[in-house]
Amino acid sequence: MQTGRPSRTAMSSAHARAAHQTADSPRVFADPLAARILPAAAGPGRPAGGTPHGMPAEVRLFMALRHRVAEDALLAAARTRQVVILGAGLDTFAYRNRNPALRVFEVDLPATQVWKRERLAAAGIDVPDTVVFCPADFAEQTAESALVAAGFDRAAPAFFLLLGVAPYLEREALLDTARFVAGLPAPAELVFDYNQPAAALPPHRRPALAAQAEAMARMGEPWRSFFTPPEIAAELADAGFGSIVDVGWRDCVTRYDLDPALPDLFGGRIVHARTTHDERSQ
């Protein structure tokens, strides 16, 4: 990562969301701000070119799907009044949010947040009062300490998003985050995507996984953790989550009425985990 810049994967994710708005049909995730928040150096219309940085269309679509699954789950979480976006990068949910009762905490490296705020200003994207920037270097502090310092209310229901981040975390770092969320005294939900190990995939899908992993490593941001669905379910249950829904490519294709012929290139999956606190006491 360059000083004062977001990670290259954060940039790729924003490019993918922007390209999805015009390159994919049907569009499963609407993000009218994705193209605007990108730097001018990307070139006008570049994100609509279909495959930024050589990204396969199916990979781009998975990036859109993880946001759609996450924001659908968030919309259904009627009691939630706090949203925490861990590794927010160039995510635009906070600037599309129309619920004035919903506080959105964006957690990321200090330099990344400085750069993002510059991009928001340059693009003319207003920062609503509901947004709380929470700079945090997890090499020096925990997510919990950073959030509490920023005004996060541990006693209020909360929804956590960790999109496009988990594969880059060490296994224990991801599980520590899950334990923190599950250990909150109020109802909490967590949505994140993860990658499966090559051995868990059919042989014909392993080359695509290897190619993506190699591409990330060349960018200086290698994938560090892999889970099978039974493994992640067991870890989340041990952490304290009572409800765990794990969806894969085929589940999303069916849910959003996509072309069933679209191939699942690398086996990415999306988890929605919820604690089972008695909300009547909240």
Backbone hydrogen bonds, N-H to C=O, Kabsch-Sander energy under -0.5 kcal/mol:
donor,donor_aa,acceptor,acceptor_aa,energy
5,R,2,Q,-2.2
11,M,7,S,-1.8
12,S,8,R,-2.5
13,S,9,T,-2.4
14,A,10,A,-2.0
15,H,11,M,-2.5
16,A,12,S,-2.6
17,R,13,S,-2.3
18,A,14,A,-2.3
19,A,15,H,-2.9
20,H,16,A,-2.3
21,Q,17,R,-0.9
21,Q,18,A,-0.7
22,T,19,A,-1.3
23,A,19,A,-3.0
24,D,20,H,-1.0
31,D,29,F,-0.6
34,A,31,D,-1.2
37,I,33,L,-2.1
38,L,34,A,-0.6
38,L,35,A,-0.6
42,A,39,P,-2.1
43,G,40,A,-2.1
46,R,43,G,-1.9
48,A,45,G,-0.9
49,G,46,R,-2.3
50,G,47,P,-1.0
54,G,51,T,-1.6
55,M,52,P,-1.8
59,V,56,P,-0.6
60,R,56,P,-2.1
61,L,57,A,-2.4
62,F,58,E,-2.0
63,M,59,V,-1.9
64,A,60,R,-1.7
65,L,61,L,-2.6
66,R,62,F,-2.4
67,H,63,M,-1.1
68,R,64,A,-2.1
69,V,65,L,-3.0
70,A,66,R,-1.9
71,E,67,H,-2.8
72,D,68,R,-2.4
73,A,69,V,-2.0
74,L,70,A,-2.2
75,L,71,E,-2.2
76,A,72,D,-1.5
77,A,73,A,-0.6
77,A,74,L,-1.1
78,A,76,A,-1.8
80,T,77,A,-1.4
81,R,157,P,-1.2
82,Q,157,P,-0.6
83,V,103,R,-2.9
84,V,159,F,-2.9
85,I,83,V,-0.5
85,I,105,F,-3.1
86,L,84,V,-0.8
86,L,161,L,-2.6
87,G,107,V,-1.7
88,A,85,I,-0.7
88,A,107,V,-1.9
91,D,88,A,-2.7
95,Y,92,T,-1.4
96,R,92,T,-0.9
96,R,93,F,-1.3
97,N,93,F,-1.8
102,L,99,N,-1.8
103,R,81,R,-2.4
103,R,101,A,-0.7
104,V,130,T,-2.8
105,F,83,V,-3.5
105,F,103,R,-0.6
106,E,104,V,-0.6
106,E,132,V,-2.5
107,V,85,I,-2.7
107,V,105,F,-0.7
108,D,106,E,-0.5
108,D,134,C,-1.2
113,Q,109,L,-2.2
114,V,110,P,-2.1
115,W,111,A,-2.2
116,K,112,T,-2.6
117,R,113,Q,-2.3
118,E,114,V,-1.7
119,R,115,W,-2.1
120,L,116,K,-2.8
121,A,117,R,-2.1
122,A,118,E,-2.5
123,A,119,R,-2.2
124,G,120,L,-0.6
124,G,121,A,-0.9
125,I,120,L,-2.6
126,D,124,G,-0.7
131,V,128,P,-1.8
132,V,104,V,-3.0
134,C,106,E,-3.2
136,A,108,D,-2.8
138,F,136,A,-0.7
140,E,137,D,-2.7
141,Q,137,D,-1.5
146,A,142,T,-2.0
147,L,143,A,-2.5
148,V,144,E,-2.7
149,A,145,S,-1.9
150,A,146,A,-1.1
151,G,148,V,-1.3
152,F,147,L,-2.5
154,R,152,F,-0.8
156,A,153,D,-1.6
158,A,187,P,-1.9
159,F,82,Q,-2.4
160,F,189,E,-3.1
161,L,84,V,-3.0
162,L,191,V,-2.5
166,A,162,L,-0.5
168,Y,165,V,-1.9
169,L,166,A,-1.8
174,L,170,E,-2.0
175,L,171,R,-2.2
176,D,172,E,-2.5
177,T,173,A,-1.7
178,A,174,L,-2.1
179,R,175,L,-2.5
180,F,176,D,-2.1
181,V,177,T,-2.3
182,A,178,A,-2.8
183,G,179,R,-1.8
184,L,181,V,-1.3
186,A,154,R,-0.8
189,E,158,A,-1.7
190,L,273,A,-2.7
191,V,160,F,-2.3
192,F,271,V,-1.8
193,D,162,L,-0.9
194,Y,269,R,-2.3
200,A,197,P,-1.7
201,L,198,A,-1.8
205,R,202,P,-2.1
206,R,202,P,-0.8
206,R,203,P,-0.8
209,L,205,R,-1.5
210,A,206,R,-2.5
211,A,207,P,-2.5
212,Q,208,A,-2.3
213,A,209,L,-2.5
214,E,210,A,-2.5
215,A,211,A,-2.1
216,M,212,Q,-2.2
217,A,213,A,-2.2
218,R,214,E,-2.3
219,M,215,A,-1.3
220,G,217,A,-1.6
221,E,216,M,-2.3
224,R,167,P,-4.2
225,S,167,P,-1.4
227,F,195,N,-2.3
232,I,228,T,-2.5
233,A,229,P,-2.2
234,A,230,P,-2.2
235,E,231,E,-2.5
236,L,232,I,-2.4
237,A,233,A,-2.2
238,D,234,A,-2.4
239,A,235,E,-1.7
240,G,236,L,-1.0
240,G,237,A,-0.6
241,F,236,L,-2.3
242,G,274,R,-1.6
243,S,274,R,-2.2
245,V,272,H,-2.5
246,D,244,I,-0.5
247,V,245,V,-0.5
247,V,270,I,-3.0
252,C,248,G,-2.0
253,V,249,W,-2.6
254,T,250,R,-2.1
255,R,251,D,-2.8
256,Y,252,C,-2.5
257,D,254,T,-1.1
258,L,253,V,-2.6
262,L,259,D,-2.0
265,L,263,P,-0.9
269,R,194,Y,-2.4
270,I,247,V,-2.7
271,V,192,F,-3.3
272,H,245,V,-2.8
273,A,190,L,-3.0
274,R,243,S,-2.8
275,T,188,A,-2.4
279,E,277,H,-1.0
281,S,278,D,-1.7
282,Q,279,E,-1.6
